[in-house]
Amino acid sequence: MEYQDKYLPVDLDFTDRVEKKCLERTFGKIHFYNFSEEIDQIEGVITKVTDEKGIFLVIDHQQRIRLDKIITLHGTPGPAYAIYERHANVCLTCEDLDQF
């Protein structure tokens, strides 16, 4: 499967952090938005970083994750963290508080 939306550029500091984790072969957990735009997670080692219609990291030589879809990388916020946080902060009640 492929992501259907356009790749959003990622801060170079984050890209550098991903490449460093790849070189270090660090095992960790990644939270991200999958192809269906649902929150997903995976644990493993980043084995490769590729640039094809956006920058992707590859976990354990199989799962590809687009960098702009990463919520957290080994516990630190990623490019999609702000989107995740906005969803978490949405008011869940639709009351009109001015009616009282």
C-alpha positions in Angstrom: 0.0 0.0 0.0 1.0 3.6 -0.5 0.2 6.9 1.2 -2.3 8.8 -0.9 -1.5 12.3 0.4 1.4 14.5 -0.6 4.6 14.3 1.3 5.2 17.2 3.6 8.9 18.4 4.1 10.4 17.4 7.4 12.8 19.4 9.5 16.4 18.5 8.7 17.2 18.0 12.4 14.6 15.2 12.5 16.0 13.7 9.3 19.5 13.7 10.9 18.1 12.1 14.0 16.6 9.3 12.0 19.8 8.7 10.0 21.8 8.6 13.3 19.4 6.0 14.7 19.9 4.0 11.5 23.6 4.1 11.9 23.5 3.2 15.6 21.1 0.3 14.9 19.0 1.4 17.9 16.0 -0.8 18.8 13.0 1.3 19.7 9.3 2.0 19.3 7.8 4.3 16.7 4.2 5.7 16.7 3.0 6.8 13.3 0.0 7.3 11.0 -0.3 4.3 8.7 -1.6 4.2 5.1 -5.2 4.4 6.4 -4.4 7.5 8.5 -4.9 5.4 11.7 -2.4 5.6 14.6 -0.1 2.6 14.5 3.1 1.5 16.3 6.0 -0.7 15.6 9.1 -1.8 17.5 12.3 -2.6 15.7 15.6 -1.3 14.3 15.8 1.3 11.6 17.7 -0.5 8.9 17.5 2.0 6.0 16.4 5.5 5.0 15.1 5.9 1.4 14.0 8.9 -0.7 11.3 7.9 -3.1 8.2 10.1 -3.3 9.1 11.3 0.1 11.6 10.2 2.7 10.9 6.8 4.3 12.6 4.8 7.1 12.6 1.0 6.9 12.2 -1.1 10.0 13.9 -4.5 10.1 14.2 -4.5 6.3 10.4 -4.7 5.8 8.0 -2.0 7.2 8.3 1.4 5.5 7.2 4.5 7.3 7.1 8.0 5.8 9.0 10.5 7.9 6.2 13.1 7.9 3.8 10.5 9.4 5.9 9.8 12.5 4.3 10.8 15.8 7.1 9.7 18.1 10.5 8.2 17.3 11.9 6.3 20.3 10.0 8.5 22.7 10.7 11.9 21.1 8.1 13.9 19.1 8.2 13.6 15.4 6.8 15.7 12.5 3.2 14.4 13.0 3.1 15.0 16.7 1.4 18.3 16.4 -1.4 16.7 14.4 -1.8 14.0 17.0 -1.8 16.5 19.8 -4.5 18.6 18.0 -6.8 15.6 17.9 -6.2 14.8 21.5 -7.1 18.4 22.6 -10.3 18.6 20.7 -13.3 19.3 22.9 -15.4 16.2 23.0 -18.6 17.9 24.0 -20.6 20.0 21.6 -22.5 22.0 24.2 -23.3 25.6 23.7 -22.1 27.0 27.1 -23.6 30.4 26.3 -27.1 29.1 26.8 -26.9 29.3 30.6 
